[in-house]
Amino acid sequence: MSVPIPAAPGAANTTPLFEQLPRGEFIQRNLGLARSCAGRFTGRGIDYEDLYAAGCLGLVKACDGFDPARGVCFSTYAVPVILGEIKKLFRDGGTVKVSRSLKELGLKINAERERCLKKDGVEPNVTQLAETLGAKPEQVAMAIHASMPVVSLTPSEGEDGNREWDIPVDSPEEKVSERISLREVIEQLPEQDRLLIRLRFFAGKTQSQTAEVLHTTQVQISRRERKILRWMRTELTGD
């Protein structure tokens, strides 16, 4: 909030602070507004430094657009302007700045997914990644989404401006066929192995949690899971 300057002893200073100070000093004294507004959005996928920078931009715009003749204090006018600049970071589709921490988490997720693919032959789900990396499931989901490549729907420069892109989509029939095949293969498994697969890949249980349910150890679950997945892959693909 604005910081008043005390009047000199014995004198009444009725000039508004906005008119007393140079522009730069006035902005400096009101940086607390930018900090306060940025703090409202922490933990939502964008670094505080980026939020604060947007807040400072909003503060400068508010300073330049403020008119004391309107009869409102500067903070009342500035806060909506500052919040507007911060919210742009979240709603500028395709140009939202991905935070450094989210990028780093995305790199860790990719490394962990590759490790699991090499070790177990299957990608871990969001819950498993979150547990392994010590992150929240929603943070993992956000990092995966942020690291996905951007697909442009507009032709590149020099191409026919009337051209439309064909976006490839999975065939519903293929999905149904794959699910039926997978179900048939799972039904061929012994009851204990069926339960293991359902706990791990349908209920989202970790190997340790699955071991508790099946009254065994995480190491035994890991070994048995690899054997089952190899057998299922052979049955499904013929390789």
N, C-alpha and C positions, 0 to 999 in steps of 0.2 A: 504494500500500500504506500501511498505518497508520504514522504517525510517532510513535515513542515519545518520552516526555518524560524526560530524564535525572533520576535521583534526586538529591536534595540531597547534598552531600559528607558522608560519614560516616553516611548514613542509608540504610536499605534500603526502597525503595518497591515493594511487591508489589501495589498496587491496579491493576487493569487500566486501560488508557488510556480505554476506553469509559466507565468510571465516574468518571474523573478530570476530564474536560472537559465543559463545557456542550454540549448537543445541536448547536447551530449551529456551534460551533468544531470539534467532532468531525467533522461533515459537511464543513466547509471543508478540514480536514486530509486528508480521504480523497477529494477531487475527482479525484485522479490515477486512481483506479479507473474513474470515469466516462469520463475522457478516453481511457484505455487501451482500454476496451471499445468506445467509439464509433469509435476508430481502426480496429478490425477490419472495419468495414462501410463504410468510405469507398469511393467509386467505384461504388456499386451503385444509384445513382439518387436518393438522398436526401442533402441537404446535411449536412455535418458538424455544423453548428450544431443541426439538428434531431435528429441522432443523439445529440449531447452533451446536449441538453435532456432527451431520453428517459432517457439514462443517469443524469442528476442526479435525475430522478424515482425511478428504481430505487434510487439510493443513499439517498435519503430513506426510501423504504419499507424498505430493508434496515436502516437505522439504527433505525427504529421497531420492527422485528420481531426484532431481534437479541437473543439471550439468552446472555450470557457463561457461564451455568451449563452450556451444552451441551458446553463443552470444545473449541470450535473458534475459530480467530482470526476477526476480523471480515471480512477480505478473502475468506476461504474461503466464508463465508456470503453475502457481498454480491455477488460477481461473478455467480453464476447469476441473482440477482434483477435486477441491472442489465441483463444480456444479455436477460432475458425482456422487460423494458420496451422495449428497442431493437428486438427482433424483432417486437413488436406493430406497429411501423410498416410492416413488410413483409407481415404476414399478415392485417391487418384489411381484408378484402375490401371494396372500394368506398369505404373511408374512408382509404386510404393517402394520406398527405400527399405531394403532388408537389413536388419540390424546385424552388427558384427557377431554378436553372440549367437544369433540364429544361423548365420552362415557357418560358424564353427561347429554348432550342433549338427548341421546338415552334413558336414564332412565326416564327423564321428559316426553318424548314422550310416552313411555309405560304406565306411570301412567295416562297421559291424555287420552290415548286411552281406558284404563280400566274404567276411570271415565265416559267417554261418552257412552261406551257400557252399563254400569249400568243405566245411567240416560236416554239415548235416544234409546238404543237398536241398535245403529249403530256406526260404526267406523268413526271418522272424517277423512277428506282428508288432503293432505299435506298443502293446502292453509289455511285451518281452524286451523291446528296444529301450523303453523307458526304464524298466527295472535294471537292465544291464548298464545303461549310461547314467543312471541316477537323475533322470529328468522326469517331468510330469508328462503323462500321455498326450495332453493337449499341446505341450511344447514340441514333442516329437512329431505330432501330426502337422503342426504349423511349419516346422522345419522341412518336412518332406514336401509339403505343398510349395513352399518358397523355393525349393531347389529344382522343381519341375521346369523343363524348358518351356519358353514362351512360344506359342504358335501364332504366327501372323496370319490374319485372314485377308490381308490386302496384298495384291500382286506387287512384286518388287519393281524397282524403277526400270522403265524400258519395256515392260510387259503390257499386254492389252488391258486397258483400264476397266473393261467390262468383264474381265475374266473372274470366275468364281472358283474358289478352292473346294475340292472334294475332301472333306474331313473323314478319314477312315474310322469306322466304328465296328465294334465286335458284333458279329451276327448273333441274334437271339437264339437261333436254332443250334449254333455251335455251342453256345453256353449250356443249353439244355442237354445236348448230347454229352458234353464233358462231365456235367454233374451226374448224369445217369451212369456213365462209365465209372466215375469215381466211386459212386455209391455201391455199384456192383463189386468193385474190387475190395472195398472196405468190408462188405458183407462176407467176403471169403476169408477174412482174417479170423483167428481164434478170438474168443470173447475178450480175453485180457488185452490183446493187441488192439482190438476195436475200441475198447475203452481208453487205452493210451492215446490213440490217434484223436479220438473225440475230445478228450481233455486238453490235449496240446494244441490242436488246430481248429477246434470249433468252440471250445469253452475259453480259450486264451490262457490256459494255465501254463506256468513255467515248469521246467523239468523238476525243480524241487517240490513244487506244489503237487505235481502229478505223482511224484514218488511217495508223498505223504498219503495220498488217496489210495494208491496201490500197495502201500506198506512195503516199499522197497527203497533203494537208494537212488540219488540223482545220477550217479555213475552208471548204474544198471539201466535206468530209463534212457540215458543218452545212447548207450550201446544198442539197446533194443530198438530204439527209435530209428537209428541209422539203418539197421537191417530191414526194418519194415518199409522204410521209404525207398530203399534200393529195390526191394521186391515189388512194391507198388509201381515204381517208375518202369520196371521191366514189363509188368503186366499191361500198363497203359500205353507205352510207346513201342514195346517190342525190342528195345535196345538192351 
